Amino acid sequence: MNAPSDSGAGETFGARADPAARASTRTSEAKPSWERFGDAMLDWGGYLLLAFATVLAVSAGTADGADGAWRLVTLLISAGAGLWIYVLYTRRPGPPADNRVRIAVFFVGLLVFASVLMLRQPLYFIFMIAGFFYATTLRPLPLAVVGIAASSILVNTLVAGLPQNSEAWTWYLAIITVQTIAISAGALIGEKVTEQNEQRRVDLARLETALEENAGLHAQLLAQAREAGVLDERQRMAREIHDTIAQGLTGIITQLEAADQAHDRPADRDRHLETAKRLARESLTEARRSVEAGMPAALEAATLPDAIREVAREWSELSGIPVDVTVTGEVVPLHPEIEVALLRIGQEALTNVAKHAGATRAGLTLSYMGDVVSLDVRDDGVGFTPAERGPADGSGFGLVGMRQRVARVAGSLAIESEPGGGTAVSARLPAIAASAQGVTR
């Protein structure tokens, strides 16, 4: 005989909406002990109760002087009952809830076998008790209640016979009613509890799957964040190199060329060489600060207006173009990233004036306007058409760098120019106070 199937308490007491999902999630190791006990009662209980009742019945029949033919017939009927359980219940394909007609036929046959055996020997009421267990596998649920009631009626009737008076009928009906209600209620409660347990197991499986998916997404996000961080750092370094080292090297080259042209004027040549040395030292310092993502030297010991004035003064000395610096509004310390962005934008704008504008004058205006701070850089140079200016003329990255700096702090950048009408660069940034970020200077 093959081992009885793992019916499962949930499969015993209630059908599921998705049997395939149930089969994949229900394992005997995952069930609580009371569910495994219920499975065992259904899988083996019928055989055990039949065997126990047969031993008692045959023994009692021998004591009562029953002949060998009676015992042989009784044993054959008992064997038929066991074979009936094996063929229709144990060997069923799938859980009882998925074999409703088969289980109904099995249950009716079981009651017939048990009734015949009880008529031969009342001790077979022990086997009839198995009807209570198997009745709980009937579906829909009202059919299970009918099966439980039928088992109760047969047990009580075949053991003691029908009642002979009204009082006996009262007791008879009371016993059947109580048995039916109690066992049906137990089956219903067991079904609900098992459904809840099964739902928890399904939810847990889904949660584990979701956690695995989340872990994968988290790893993916980390990888994307690392890539974004690398790209952002590259862009930052590119901007810093352009705004510091490249501009410094341009100034050094300009001073060295001026010194070469002033070879017959020792005083001018020495002045240009000394300026080139100073620019080299400053560029080296700024390069180190850029690598360390530190504050520009101009902002470390000075306010933003003073730093812009110093940058404008040095630029004017190198370019020979006069520059006016104006500060309006109430000066307040700003977040370092805001001040660095404004300083670098001013430096780049002035560098572009020296390279491309052919201007005779330039002006910077730093305006503090409550929750906004702006920097405007103007020149009276040759101007250009903004849509036509790009990387091909060497200014593209400078404009891109300025836009990137502004975008990082949720600001805006506007460039106004026309051929022959000069150029105006205007950067508007949120005036985030240094104290709002716990920054002090």
C-alpha positions in Angstrom: 0.0 0.0 0.0 1.3 3.4 -0.9 1.6 6.0 1.8 -1.5 8.1 2.3 -1.4 11.5 0.6 -0.6 14.7 2.4 -4.1 16.1 2.3 -3.5 19.1 4.6 -5.9 20.6 7.0 -6.5 23.5 4.7 -7.3 21.1 1.9 -9.5 19.1 4.3 -11.6 22.0 5.6 -11.7 24.5 2.8 -11.1 25.0 -0.9 -8.6 27.6 -2.1 -9.0 30.0 -5.0 -5.7 28.9 -6.5 -4.9 25.2 -6.0 -1.6 25.5 -7.8 -0.4 28.2 -5.5 -1.6 26.2 -2.5 0.3 23.1 -3.7 3.5 25.1 -4.1 3.3 26.8 -0.7 2.0 24.0 1.5 4.5 21.6 2.8 4.3 19.3 5.8 7.3 21.0 7.4 5.6 24.4 7.2 2.4 23.3 8.9 1.8 23.6 12.7 1.6 20.4 14.7 -2.2 20.5 15.0 -2.6 20.6 11.2 -0.3 17.7 10.8 -2.3 15.8 13.4 -5.5 16.5 11.4 -3.8 15.2 8.3 -2.8 12.0 10.0 -6.3 11.5 11.3 -7.7 11.7 7.8 -4.9 9.7 6.1 -4.7 6.9 8.6 -7.7 7.2 10.9 -10.1 5.2 8.8 -7.7 2.3 8.5 -6.9 2.3 12.3 -10.5 2.6 13.4 -11.5 -0.2 10.9 -8.7 -2.5 12.1 -9.5 -1.8 15.8 -13.2 -2.4 15.3 -12.5 -5.6 13.3 -10.3 -7.0 16.1 -12.9 -6.3 18.7 -15.8 -7.5 16.6 -14.2 -10.8 15.6 -13.1 -11.4 19.2 -16.6 -10.7 20.5 -18.1 -12.9 17.8 -15.8 -15.8 18.8 -16.9 -15.4 22.4 -20.5 -15.4 21.4 -20.0 -18.6 19.4 -20.2 -17.2 15.9 -19.2 -19.7 13.3 -16.2 -19.4 10.9 -18.4 -18.4 8.0 -19.6 -15.3 9.9 -16.1 -14.3 10.7 -14.9 -14.8 7.2 -17.7 -12.7 5.7 -17.1 -10.0 8.3 -13.4 -10.0 7.5 -14.1 -9.8 3.8 -16.5 -6.9 4.2 -13.9 -5.2 6.4 -11.2 -5.8 3.7 -13.6 -4.3 1.2 -14.1 -1.2 3.4 -10.3 -0.8 3.6 -9.9 -1.2 -0.1 -12.7 1.4 -0.6 -10.8 3.9 1.5 -7.6 3.2 -0.3 -8.9 3.4 -3.9 -11.3 6.4 -3.5 -9.6 8.4 -0.8 -5.9 7.6 -0.4 -5.3 7.3 -4.2 -7.2 10.4 -5.2 -5.4 12.8 -7.5 -5.0 15.9 -5.5 -6.7 17.3 -2.4 -10.3 16.5 -1.5 -11.5 20.0 -2.4 -10.4 19.4 -6.0 -12.2 16.0 -6.1 -15.7 16.8 -4.8 -17.7 14.2 -6.7 -15.1 11.4 -5.9 -15.1 12.4 -2.2 -19.0 12.4 -2.1 -19.1 8.9 -3.7 -16.4 7.7 -1.3 -18.3 9.0 1.7 -21.6 7.4 0.8 -19.8 4.1 0.2 -18.0 4.4 3.5 -21.3 4.9 5.4 -22.7 1.8 3.5 -19.8 -0.4 4.5 -19.9 0.9 8.1 -23.7 0.3 8.4 -23.4 -3.2 7.0 -20.6 -4.0 9.5 -22.6 -2.5 12.4 -25.6 -4.6 11.5 -23.4 -7.6 11.8 -21.6 -6.4 14.9 -22.5 -3.2 16.8 -18.9 -2.8 17.8 -18.2 -1.5 14.3 -19.7 1.9 15.5 -16.0 2.6 16.2 -15.4 2.5 12.4 -18.6 4.5 11.8 -16.9 7.3 13.8 -14.6 7.8 10.9 -17.6 9.1 9.0 -17.4 12.3 11.2 -13.8 12.9 10.0 -14.4 12.2 6.4 -17.6 14.2 6.3 -15.5 17.4 6.9 -13.9 16.9 3.5 -17.2 17.2 1.7 -17.8 20.4 -0.2 -19.7 22.7 -0.4 -19.9 23.2 3.4 -23.6 22.5 3.8 -22.9 19.0 2.3 -20.3 18.5 5.0 -23.0 19.3 7.7 -25.4 16.8 6.0 -22.6 14.2 6.1 -21.9 14.8 9.8 -25.6 14.6 10.6 -25.9 11.3 8.6 -23.0 9.8 10.5 -24.5 10.8 13.8 -27.9 9.4 12.9 -26.4 6.0 11.8 -24.2 5.7 14.9 -26.9 6.4 17.3 -29.6 4.4 15.5 -27.6 1.3 14.6 -26.2 1.0 18.2 -29.4 1.4 20.2 -32.2 1.3 17.6 -34.9 3.9 17.1 -36.4 5.5 20.2 -39.6 3.9 21.6 -41.1 6.9 23.4 -41.2 10.6 23.4 -38.5 11.1 26.1 -36.2 8.8 24.2 -36.9 10.7 21.0 -36.0 13.9 22.8 -32.7 12.5 23.9 -32.1 10.9 20.5 -32.7 14.2 18.6 -30.7 16.2 21.2 -27.7 14.0 20.9 -27.8 14.1 17.1 -28.3 17.8 17.0 -25.5 18.5 19.5 -23.1 16.2 17.7 -23.9 17.7 14.3 -23.5 21.3 15.6 -20.4 20.7 17.6 -18.5 18.8 14.9 -19.7 21.2 12.1 -18.6 24.2 14.2 -15.2 22.6 14.8 -14.8 21.9 11.1 -15.8 25.5 10.2 -13.4 27.0 12.8 -10.7 24.7 11.7 -11.3 25.7 8.1 -11.1 29.4 8.9 -8.0 29.1 11.0 -6.3 27.0 8.3 -7.3 29.5 5.7 -5.7 32.3 7.8 -2.6 30.3 8.3 -2.4 29.5 4.6 -2.9 33.2 3.8 -0.1 34.1 6.2 2.2 31.6 4.5 1.3 33.0 1.1 1.8 36.6 2.3 5.1 35.6 3.9 6.2 34.0 0.6 5.2 37.1 -1.2 7.0 39.3 1.3 10.2 37.2 0.9 9.9 37.5 -2.8 9.4 41.3 -2.5 12.3 41.6 -0.1 14.5 39.7 -2.6 13.3 42.0 -5.4 13.9 45.0 -3.2 17.4 43.8 -2.4 18.0 43.6 -6.1 16.6 47.0 -6.8 18.6 48.4 -3.9 21.8 46.9 -5.3 20.8 48.4 -8.7 20.1 51.8 -7.2 23.5 51.7 -5.3 25.2 50.9 -8.6 23.4 53.7 -10.3 24.1 56.0 -7.4 27.8 55.1 -7.7 27.8 55.7 -11.4 25.9 59.0 -10.9 28.4 60.0 -8.2 31.3 59.2 -10.4 29.8 61.2 -13.2 29.0 64.1 -10.9 32.5 64.0 -9.5 34.0 64.0 -13.0 31.8 67.0 -13.9 32.9 68.8 -10.7 36.5 68.2 -11.4 36.1 69.3 -15.0 34.5 72.5 -13.9 37.1 73.1 -11.2 40.0 72.4 -13.7 38.4 74.8 -16.2 37.7 77.5 -13.7 41.1 77.3 -11.8 43.9 75.5 -13.5 42.9 76.3 -17.1 42.3 79.9 -16.4 45.5 80.0 -14.3 47.6 78.5 -17.2 46.0 80.9 -19.6 47.1 83.8 -17.4 50.6 82.3 -17.0 50.9 82.0 -20.8 49.7 85.5 -21.2 52.3 86.9 -18.7 55.1 84.8 -20.2 54.3 86.1 -23.7 54.2 89.6 -22.3 57.6 89.0 -20.6 59.1 87.7 -23.9 57.9 90.8 -25.7 59.4 93.1 -23.0 62.9 91.6 -23.2 64.3 95.1 -23.8 62.4 96.4 -20.7 63.8 94.6 -17.7 61.4 96.2 -15.2 58.3 95.2 -17.2 59.8 91.7 -18.0 60.5 91.0 -14.3 57.0 92.2 -13.4 55.4 89.8 -15.9 57.6 86.9 -14.7 56.7 87.6 -11.1 53.0 87.7 -12.0 53.4 84.4 -13.8 55.0 82.8 -10.8 52.2 84.1 -8.5 49.6 82.7 -10.9 51.4 79.4 -10.9 51.4 79.2 -7.1 47.7 80.2 -6.9 46.8 77.7 -9.6 48.6 75.0 -7.7 46.8 75.9 -4.5 43.4 76.0 -6.2 44.2 72.6 -7.8 44.8 71.1 -4.4 41.6 72.6 -3.1 39.7 71.3 -6.0 40.9 67.8 -5.5 40.0 68.0 -1.8 36.6 69.7 -2.7 37.6 72.5 -0.4 36.6 76.2 -0.4 38.4 78.5 -2.9 41.1 80.5 -1.2 39.3 83.8 -2.0 36.3 82.7 0.1 38.2 81.1 3.0 39.0 84.4 4.8 36.7 86.9 3.1 33.0 87.5 2.4 31.6 86.8 -1.0 31.5 90.5 -2.0 35.1 90.9 -1.0 36.1 87.8 -2.8 34.4 88.9 -6.0 36.1 92.3 -5.7 39.5 90.6 -5.3 38.9 88.4 -8.3 37.7 91.3 -10.4 40.8 93.4 -9.4 43.2 90.6 -10.3 41.4 90.0 -13.6 41.6 93.7 -14.4 45.3 93.8 -13.8 45.9 90.8 -16.0 43.5 91.8 -18.8 44.0 95.6 -18.7 40.2 96.0 -18.8 38.6 98.3 -16.2 35.9 96.6 -14.2 33.3 98.0 -11.8 32.0 95.9 -8.9 28.6 96.9 -7.3 27.0 95.2 -4.3 23.3 95.9 -3.5 21.0 94.7 -0.7 21.9 93.4 2.8 24.9 91.1 2.6 24.3 87.8 4.5 26.6 84.7 4.7 25.3 82.1 2.2 25.7 78.4 2.0 29.2 77.6 0.8 28.0 75.9 -2.4 26.0 79.0 -3.3 28.9 81.3 -2.8 31.3 79.0 -4.6 28.9 78.8 -7.6 28.6 82.7 -7.7 32.4 83.2 -7.5 33.1 80.6 -10.2 30.4 82.0 -12.5 31.9 85.5 -12.1 35.4 84.2 -12.8 34.3 82.3 -15.9 32.2 85.2 -17.2 35.2 87.6 -16.8 37.5 85.0 -18.5 35.1 84.9 -21.5 35.1 88.8 -21.6 38.9 88.8 -21.8 39.0 86.0 -24.4 36.1 86.9 -26.8 34.5 90.2 -26.1 37.1 92.8 -27.1 35.6 95.0 -24.5 36.9 98.3 -23.1 34.9 98.1 -19.8 33.2 95.4 -17.7 30.9 95.5 -14.7 29.8 93.1 -12.0 26.7 93.5 -9.8 26.1 91.3 -6.8 22.5 91.7 -5.6 21.0 90.3 -2.3 17.3 90.3 -2.8 15.8 88.4 0.2 15.4 84.8 -0.8 17.3 85.3 -4.1 20.9 86.4 -4.8 22.0 87.3 -8.3 25.2 88.1 -10.1 25.2 90.1 -13.3 28.4 90.4 -15.5 28.3 92.9 -18.3 30.7 94.1 -21.0 30.6 96.6 -23.9 32.3 94.1 -26.3 31.5 92.9 -29.7 28.7 90.6 -28.5 27.5 87.4 -30.2 24.4 85.5 -31.1 23.9 83.1 -28.1 22.4 80.3 -30.2 25.5 80.3 -32.4 28.1 80.2 -29.6 29.3 76.7 -28.7 32.2 74.4 -28.1 33.7 75.2 -31.5 34.8 78.6 -30.5 36.3 77.5 -27.2 33.7 79.0 -25.0 31.2 76.1 -24.9 32.5 74.3 -21.9 32.6 77.5 -19.9 28.9 78.2 -20.5 28.1 74.5 -19.9 30.0 74.6 -16.6 28.1 77.8 -15.5 24.8 76.1 -16.3 25.8 73.0 -14.4 26.8 75.0 -11.3 23.5 76.9 -11.4 21.4 73.7 -11.9 23.1 72.0 -8.9 21.7 74.7 -6.6 18.3 75.0 -8.3 19.1 78.4 -9.8 18.8 79.9 -13.3 21.2 81.4 -15.8 20.4 83.9 -18.5 22.7 85.1 -21.3 21.8 88.2 -23.3 23.9 89.4 -26.2 23.8 90.6 -29.8 26.5 91.4 -32.3 27.9 94.8 -31.5 25.8 95.2 -28.4 27.9 93.6 -25.7 27.0 90.7 -23.4 25.2 90.3 -20.1 25.4 87.1 -18.0 22.8 86.9 -15.2 22.8 84.1 -12.6 20.0 83.9 -10.1 20.4 81.5 -7.1 18.4 80.8 -4.0 19.8 82.8 -1.1 20.2 79.8 1.3 21.7 81.2 4.5 24.8 79.5 5.9 23.1 79.2 9.3 20.3 77.1 7.7 22.8 74.4 7.0 24.8 74.7 10.2 27.7 76.4 8.4 29.7 79.1 10.0 32.6 81.1 8.8 
